Amino acid sequence: MNNYIINRDCRFFRGDIPCRPHKEHGVHCDGCSYFDKINYKILIIKLGALGDVIRTTPLMSRLKKEYENAEITCLTYYLDALPSIIDIKLDFTLQNVLFLLAKDFDLLVNLDKDKEAISLANSIKAKNKIGYCMEDGKCAPINSDAEHKYLTGLFDDISLNNKKSYLEEIFEICGFTFKGEEYILELPENIFSIEHVKSPVIGLNTGCGKRWTTRLWSIENWILLAKSLKEKGFSVVMLGGPDEDAQNKKIALEADVYYPGVFPFKQFANMMDLCDLVVTQVTMALHIAIALKKKIILLNNIFNKNEFELYNLGEIIEPNVHCKGCYKQTCEEECMSKISPDYVYKRIISRM
């Protein structure tokens, strides 16, 4: 082995198996014209949720631009959401955690406040760390630029008065200014067809996850909206995941609109790509719609609307109540019922 030059700092070097240039061209490291030197190693911890991973992709592209010769590793629960600019994609397993603990990084970016993420941020070796770590078993900001988003997570009044979008906040954590960098969502070839329906197509995404059920708009409202849109001549497609399957079947039956069923993430995104406009509550579908540059009607009540960067693709409709942005998981007020299907219908018409 002493007779061979090994470029361990090459992007193609694997260490345990032949690299791609060797397999394809038979080259060795000595004098290899495919040598691509890694000057910087970055680790991004962004475990979830899926929508949050998608809306972190603008920051990923900015990091790739700022550190041109960097090798970027990302640890997440959602590998399918990561763009190809990420060099090493790791799901959250014991094996991968052990690998990361044994590796040295130049920069660690942890944007999550969960105990798993902050404990890893403490344990992984990196020359520079930004985002969030663990102090006395609790989350704490690593750098001063992370303090703003830290405080909005601790105090409701500060969160309510926040004027920055999520993207502005995470760019700020990394010392950048958000300049309109776009989402990245790479999809397989679209296998879906809507030959039996005609454009324009309105997608109605009825789910919002189980954590904040106060976000939910009623089945009755979705039915009324779907009927109005169909009467106007729009093709209506019901969208959702396994939790929404039963209600979407009911809505589709009563409103006589199309419901294609439940699909894995990327196939779901392909189905959304057939829509011209998407109506959704705050959930993963919102971020898919943004990534696909669809027109958007966002129904929001409990979150600060300033958090959302819609890239001028649509508008946010909220109930007329004084307590918007409450972040409550349960509430007897049922403020989403104050958003009328007729008003949503009129806002859709104005954008088509």
QUIMOWO-V690122 format. One line per field, one symbol per residue. ss: DSSP state (@ for helix, = for strand, . for the rest). phi: phi as a letter, one per 30 degrees, with the letter a starting at -180 (. if undefined). Layout:
# QUIMOWO-V690122
ss->???
phi->???
This chain:
# QUIMOWO-V690122
ss->.........=.........@@@@@@...........=..======....@@@@@..@@@@@@@@@@...=======..@@@......====..@@@@@@@@..=======....@@@@@@@@@.===========..====..@@@@@@@@@@@.@@@@@.....@@@@@@@@...........................=====.......@@@...@@@@@@@@@@@@@...=====..@@@@@@@@@@@@@@..==.....@@@@@@@@....=====..@@@@@@@@...======....@@@......=====................@@@@..@@@@@@@@@@@.
phi->.ddcdcddcddddcjcbdddedddbidcddiddcebdccacccccbdldedddddcdddeddddddcecdcccbcadbdddddddddbcbddbdeddddddcccbdbccccccdedddddedcddadbbbjbbcbhibdaddcddcdedddddcbdddddcdccdeddddddeciccdbiecdbbccdedcdbbddbcddcccccccaicdcddddcdeeddddddddddddjddccdblcedcedddddddddchbdbdjcbdeddddddddddcbbcaddaededdddddiddbcccbbccddddccchidabccbddbdceidhddbaddhddddddedddedddedcc
